[in-house]
Amino acid sequence: MTPGVDAAPPVLLVHPGTHGVAVYARDVAAEVVRLDGRARVTTPDAVAALAPGTAVHAHVTDRLWGASPEEATHHVTALAARHPLTVTLHDVPQLSDGPRNRPRRAAFYRAVIEASRAVVVNSAHERELLREEGVWHGEVGVIPLPVVSDRAVRVERDDDAVGVLGYFYPGKGHDEALAATISAGMTAMTVLGRASDGHAADLDAFVRRAEAAGVAVEVTGWLDDAEMSARVARVAVPVIAHRHVSASGSLASWVGWGRRPVSVRNRYVDEMAALRPGTLAVVEADELGRAVAAARRQASSTWHDADPVPFGRADGARAYLRWWTEVSA
C-alpha cells in the first residue's frame, strides 16, 4: 500500500431482518458509506456476485449465520475461502451458553477467527472472554458499540415501574430486576421488548413468577423508535443487571435516550462507565434493591446530562475506517 494513502474499505456484508446484530451492521454500513464514498454494501444473497478476492467485512454471531454453530461455521468459512475477510464478533461464548452449546460456540468462533484476516470485538471485556474461553489468544481489535444521542423527552409523571430494555432471554437480568423491584417495595415492571427467539415460554413463566410475587409485568412487544423513546421516558427506574454479558446494545440505548440506568457492576459495565462518565449508576449486585429504591425516590438521578454522549455513530465508523487501513497495511 502506498504510504499516506488509505485503503478502500472492504465491501460491507449486512443481513436483513430484525436481529440486533443485523440492525447494528446496517447502521455501521450506512455511516461508513456516508463518510467514505468508496464503500460498498452487499447482502448474503448478493455476495456471490462479487469477484473472488474482493475484501469483505462481516458482523458475525452464530445465530445470524446458521441454524446451528456447525452450519454457521460452514457459511462463514466458505465466505472466507472466497474473499479476504475481516469480521466483527458479537455474542462471544461464555459460561451462560451451558455445557452443550458452550464448546460448540467456542469451536465456531475459533474457526471464524482462524479463517479471517483480522478480527474486532465491541469491548476489551469481550477480548478477554475470547482468551478466558480458550478461543483465541492472538491480536483482536476493539471498537465499542456507539451511542446515538437522541434524548427522550422527560415526563412529569413516570409509571412507577422498573424497566428492562431489549430482548428477553435467561441471563438478561430480568430475575435480578424482579428481586430488586420487590426489595424496593415496587409492584410493577416493564419489559421493553419481546422474547428472544425460542424464549417465549421463558418469558411467560417469568410473568407468572412475578405476578405470584405481587409484581405486575407489562411486556411491550416490539416498538419502533418513536414508541420506544416515549416508553423509555416513562420508566421510573431503568435497570441493567445481566448475569453474563458480551456487549450490550440495550445499555447503549438507555444512555442514548438520556437515561442513567442502575447497573450491576461487572467488567463490561465498568468499561462503559469509564468510556462515558456519569451515564451509569454502577452498584454491586447485593446493593441493587437499595439502589432501585433510592432511584425511585430521586427520579432526577435516573437521567444524565451528557449531550452528546461520547463515542457516537460517526466515531464508530471512523474507527472502522482507521482499523481497515491498519490491517490492510
C-alpha positions as CSV (number, residue, x, y, z in Angstrom):
1,M,0.0,0.0,0.0
2,T,1.3,3.5,-0.9
3,P,2.4,5.4,2.3
4,G,-0.2,8.0,3.3
5,V,-3.0,6.5,1.1
6,D,-5.9,5.0,2.9
7,A,-7.1,1.6,1.7
8,A,-10.6,1.5,0.3
9,P,-13.0,-0.1,2.8
10,P,-13.9,-3.7,2.3
11,V,-17.4,-4.5,0.9
12,L,-19.7,-4.4,3.9
13,L,-21.9,-7.5,4.1
14,V,-25.1,-6.9,6.0
15,H,-28.1,-9.2,6.8
16,P,-31.7,-8.3,6.5
17,G,-34.2,-8.7,9.4
18,T,-34.6,-7.5,13.0
19,H,-31.8,-9.4,14.7
20,G,-29.9,-6.9,16.8
21,V,-26.6,-7.7,15.1
22,A,-28.1,-7.3,11.6
23,V,-29.6,-4.0,12.6
24,Y,-26.3,-2.8,14.0
25,A,-24.4,-4.0,10.9
26,R,-26.7,-2.0,8.7
27,D,-26.3,1.1,10.9
28,V,-22.5,0.9,10.8
29,A,-22.5,0.3,7.0
30,A,-24.7,3.4,6.4
31,E,-22.4,5.6,8.4
32,V,-19.3,4.2,6.7
33,V,-20.9,4.9,3.3
34,R,-21.7,8.4,4.4
35,L,-18.1,9.1,5.5
36,D,-16.4,7.3,2.6
37,G,-18.0,7.3,-0.8
38,R,-15.8,4.3,-1.9
39,A,-17.6,2.0,0.5
40,R,-20.0,-0.6,-1.0
41,V,-22.6,-2.8,0.7
42,T,-23.8,-6.3,-0.1
43,T,-26.1,-8.9,1.3
44,P,-25.8,-12.7,1.7
45,D,-28.0,-13.2,-1.4
46,A,-25.8,-10.8,-3.5
47,V,-22.3,-11.6,-2.2
48,A,-21.8,-14.4,-4.7
49,A,-21.7,-11.7,-7.5
50,L,-18.5,-10.2,-6.0
51,A,-15.3,-11.1,-7.8
52,P,-13.3,-13.7,-5.9
53,G,-10.6,-11.9,-3.9
54,T,-12.7,-8.9,-3.1
55,A,-12.2,-7.9,0.5
56,V,-15.4,-8.3,2.7
57,H,-16.3,-7.3,6.2
58,A,-19.0,-9.2,8.1
59,H,-20.6,-9.0,11.5
60,V,-20.7,-12.5,13.0
61,T,-22.7,-14.3,15.6
62,D,-23.5,-18.0,15.1
63,R,-27.3,-17.4,15.4
64,L,-27.2,-15.0,12.4
65,W,-25.3,-17.3,10.1
66,G,-26.9,-20.6,10.6
67,A,-29.4,-22.8,12.5
68,S,-26.5,-24.3,14.4
69,P,-22.9,-23.4,15.2
70,E,-21.8,-26.1,12.8
71,E,-23.9,-24.7,9.9
72,A,-22.8,-21.2,10.7
73,T,-19.2,-22.4,10.6
74,H,-19.7,-23.7,7.1
75,H,-21.2,-20.5,5.8
76,V,-18.6,-18.1,7.3
77,T,-15.6,-20.2,6.4
78,A,-16.9,-20.7,2.8
79,L,-17.1,-16.9,2.5
80,A,-13.6,-16.5,3.9
81,A,-12.3,-19.1,1.4
82,R,-13.5,-16.8,-1.5
83,H,-12.8,-13.4,0.0
84,P,-10.2,-11.8,2.3
85,L,-12.5,-11.5,5.3
86,T,-12.4,-9.2,8.3
87,V,-15.1,-9.7,11.0
88,T,-16.7,-8.1,14.0
89,L,-17.6,-10.8,16.5
90,H,-20.7,-10.5,18.6
91,D,-22.2,-12.6,21.5
92,V,-18.9,-14.3,22.2
93,P,-19.1,-17.6,24.0
94,Q,-19.1,-17.7,27.8
95,L,-20.4,-19.7,30.8
96,S,-24.0,-18.8,30.3
97,D,-24.1,-20.8,27.0
98,G,-24.3,-24.0,29.0
99,P,-22.4,-27.3,28.9
100,R,-23.8,-28.3,25.5
101,N,-23.6,-25.1,23.5
102,R,-20.5,-23.5,25.1
103,P,-17.9,-25.8,23.4
104,R,-19.8,-25.8,20.1
105,R,-20.0,-22.0,20.0
106,A,-16.3,-21.7,21.1
107,A,-15.4,-24.0,18.1
108,F,-17.4,-21.8,15.8
109,Y,-15.7,-18.6,16.9
110,R,-12.3,-20.2,16.8
111,A,-12.9,-21.4,13.2
112,V,-14.1,-17.9,12.1
113,I,-11.1,-16.2,13.6
114,E,-8.7,-18.7,12.0
115,A,-10.3,-18.1,8.6
116,S,-10.3,-14.3,8.9
117,R,-7.7,-11.8,8.1
118,A,-8.4,-9.6,11.1
119,V,-11.0,-9.6,14.0
120,V,-12.6,-6.8,16.0
121,V,-14.9,-7.0,19.0
122,N,-17.0,-4.3,20.8
123,S,-15.2,-4.2,24.1
124,A,-12.0,-5.1,25.9
125,H,-14.2,-7.3,28.1
126,E,-15.1,-9.5,25.0
127,R,-11.4,-9.6,24.0
128,E,-10.7,-11.1,27.4
129,L,-13.6,-13.5,27.2
130,L,-12.0,-14.9,24.0
131,R,-8.8,-15.6,25.9
132,E,-10.5,-16.9,29.0
133,E,-12.7,-19.3,27.0
134,G,-9.6,-20.6,25.2
135,V,-11.0,-19.4,21.8
136,W,-8.2,-17.0,20.8
137,H,-5.0,-15.5,22.3
138,G,-3.9,-13.5,19.3
139,E,-4.5,-9.9,18.3
140,V,-8.0,-8.6,18.4
141,G,-9.1,-5.0,17.8
142,V,-11.7,-3.2,20.0
143,I,-14.3,-0.8,18.6
144,P,-17.0,0.0,21.2
145,L,-20.7,0.0,20.4
146,P,-21.6,3.6,19.6
147,V,-24.3,5.5,21.3
148,V,-26.7,7.6,19.2
149,S,-27.6,10.7,21.2
150,D,-31.4,11.0,20.8
151,R,-32.6,12.2,24.2
152,A,-36.1,11.2,25.2
153,V,-38.4,14.0,26.5
154,R,-38.6,13.8,30.3
155,V,-42.1,13.2,31.6
156,E,-43.6,14.9,34.7
157,R,-45.0,11.6,36.0
158,D,-43.5,8.2,35.5
159,D,-45.1,4.8,35.5
160,D,-43.6,3.8,38.9
161,A,-42.1,0.7,37.2
162,V,-38.7,-0.9,37.0
163,G,-37.7,-1.2,33.3
164,V,-35.5,-3.7,31.5
165,L,-34.8,-3.0,27.8
166,G,-34.3,-5.3,25.0
167,Y,-34.9,-9.0,24.1
168,F,-35.9,-11.3,26.9
169,Y,-33.8,-14.3,27.5
170,P,-32.4,-16.2,30.5
171,G,-29.5,-14.3,32.0
172,K,-30.5,-10.9,30.7
173,G,-31.1,-9.7,34.3
174,H,-34.9,-9.8,34.5
175,D,-34.9,-12.1,37.5
176,E,-32.4,-9.8,39.3
177,A,-34.5,-6.8,38.4
178,L,-37.6,-8.5,39.7
179,A,-35.9,-9.2,43.0
180,A,-34.8,-5.6,43.2
181,T,-38.4,-4.4,42.4
182,I,-39.7,-6.5,45.3
183,S,-37.0,-5.3,47.7
184,A,-37.7,-1.7,46.8
185,G,-41.4,-2.1,47.6
186,M,-42.5,-1.5,44.0
187,T,-45.2,-3.5,42.3
188,A,-44.6,-3.0,38.6
189,M,-42.1,-4.0,35.9
190,T,-41.9,-3.2,32.2
191,V,-40.2,-5.4,29.7
192,L,-39.4,-3.0,26.9
193,G,-39.2,-5.5,24.0
194,R,-40.2,-9.1,23.3
195,A,-38.9,-12.6,23.9
196,S,-35.8,-13.6,22.0
197,D,-36.5,-16.4,19.5
198,G,-37.1,-19.6,21.3
199,H,-37.7,-18.0,24.7
200,A,-41.4,-17.1,24.6
201,A,-42.2,-19.8,27.2
202,D,-39.4,-18.5,29.5
203,L,-41.0,-15.0,29.3
204,D,-44.5,-16.4,30.1
205,A,-43.0,-18.2,33.1
206,F,-41.3,-15.1,34.3
207,V,-44.5,-13.1,34.1
208,R,-46.3,-15.7,36.2
209,R,-43.5,-15.8,38.8
210,A,-43.6,-12.0,39.1
211,E,-47.4,-12.0,39.4
212,A,-47.2,-14.6,42.2
213,A,-44.8,-12.3,44.0
214,G,-47.1,-9.3,43.7
215,V,-45.4,-7.6,40.7
216,A,-47.4,-6.9,37.5
217,V,-45.3,-7.1,34.4
218,E,-46.1,-5.3,31.2
219,V,-44.4,-6.7,28.1
220,T,-44.5,-4.1,25.4
221,G,-43.5,-6.3,22.5
222,W,-41.5,-4.8,19.6
223,L,-41.6,-1.0,19.5
224,D,-40.4,1.4,16.7
225,D,-38.0,4.2,17.7
226,A,-40.7,6.8,18.4
227,E,-42.7,4.4,20.6
228,M,-39.6,3.2,22.4
229,S,-38.4,6.7,23.1
230,A,-41.8,7.5,24.7
231,R,-41.8,4.4,26.8
232,V,-38.2,4.7,27.9
233,A,-39.0,8.2,29.2
234,R,-41.9,6.8,31.4
235,V,-39.9,4.1,33.2
236,A,-39.3,5.1,36.8
237,V,-36.1,3.1,37.3
238,P,-34.1,1.7,34.3
239,V,-32.0,-1.3,35.3
240,I,-29.1,-3.2,33.7
241,A,-28.5,-6.5,35.6
242,H,-27.1,-9.0,33.1
243,R,-25.6,-12.1,34.8
244,H,-23.4,-12.7,31.7
245,V,-22.8,-10.1,29.0
246,S,-20.9,-9.8,25.8
247,A,-21.6,-6.2,24.7
248,S,-24.9,-4.6,25.5
249,G,-27.0,-2.7,22.9
250,S,-29.7,-2.2,25.5
251,L,-27.2,-0.4,27.7
252,A,-26.2,1.8,24.8
253,S,-29.9,2.5,24.1
254,W,-30.7,3.6,27.6
255,V,-27.8,6.0,27.6
256,G,-28.6,7.3,24.1
257,W,-32.1,8.2,25.2
258,G,-30.7,10.2,28.2
259,R,-31.4,7.6,30.9
260,R,-28.9,6.7,33.6
261,P,-29.7,3.1,34.4
262,V,-28.9,1.5,37.7
263,S,-26.3,-1.1,36.5
264,V,-24.9,-4.1,38.3
265,R,-21.1,-3.9,38.3
266,N,-19.2,-6.3,36.0
267,R,-16.2,-5.9,33.8
268,Y,-18.2,-4.6,30.8
269,V,-20.2,-2.1,32.9
270,D,-17.1,-0.7,34.4
271,E,-15.6,-0.3,30.9
272,M,-18.6,1.5,29.6
273,A,-18.8,3.7,32.7
274,A,-15.2,4.8,32.1
275,L,-15.9,5.4,28.4
276,R,-19.0,7.6,29.2
277,P,-18.5,9.1,32.6
278,G,-21.7,9.9,34.6
279,T,-24.1,7.9,32.3
280,L,-24.4,4.7,34.5
281,A,-25.2,4.3,38.2
282,V,-22.9,1.4,39.0
283,V,-23.7,-0.7,42.0
284,E,-22.7,-4.1,43.5
285,A,-25.2,-6.9,42.9
286,D,-26.2,-7.0,46.6
287,E,-26.9,-3.3,46.5
288,L,-29.4,-3.4,43.6
289,G,-32.6,-3.4,45.6
290,R,-31.4,-0.4,47.8
291,A,-30.2,1.4,44.7
292,V,-33.5,1.0,42.9
293,A,-35.4,2.3,46.0
294,A,-33.1,5.3,46.1
295,A,-33.5,6.0,42.4
296,R,-37.3,5.8,42.8
297,R,-37.1,8.5,45.4
298,Q,-34.8,10.7,43.4
299,A,-36.1,10.5,39.8
300,S,-33.5,13.0,38.5
301,S,-30.7,10.5,39.3
302,T,-32.1,8.2,36.5
303,W,-31.2,10.8,33.8
304,H,-27.8,12.0,32.7
305,D,-26.6,15.3,31.3
306,A,-24.1,14.1,28.7
307,D,-25.0,15.6,25.3
308,P,-23.7,14.4,23.0
309,V,-22.7,11.1,24.6
310,P,-19.1,10.2,24.0
311,F,-18.3,7.8,21.1
312,G,-21.2,8.2,18.7
313,R,-22.0,6.5,15.4
314,A,-19.6,8.7,13.4
315,D,-16.8,7.9,15.9
316,G,-17.5,4.2,15.4
317,A,-17.4,4.5,11.6
318,R,-14.2,6.4,11.7
319,A,-12.7,3.8,14.0
320,Y,-13.6,1.1,11.5
321,L,-12.1,3.1,8.6
322,R,-8.8,3.5,10.6
323,W,-8.8,-0.2,11.5
324,W,-9.3,-1.4,8.0
325,T,-6.4,0.8,6.8
326,E,-4.2,-0.6,9.6
327,V,-5.0,-4.3,8.9
328,S,-4.6,-3.7,5.1
329,A,-1.0,-2.3,5.5
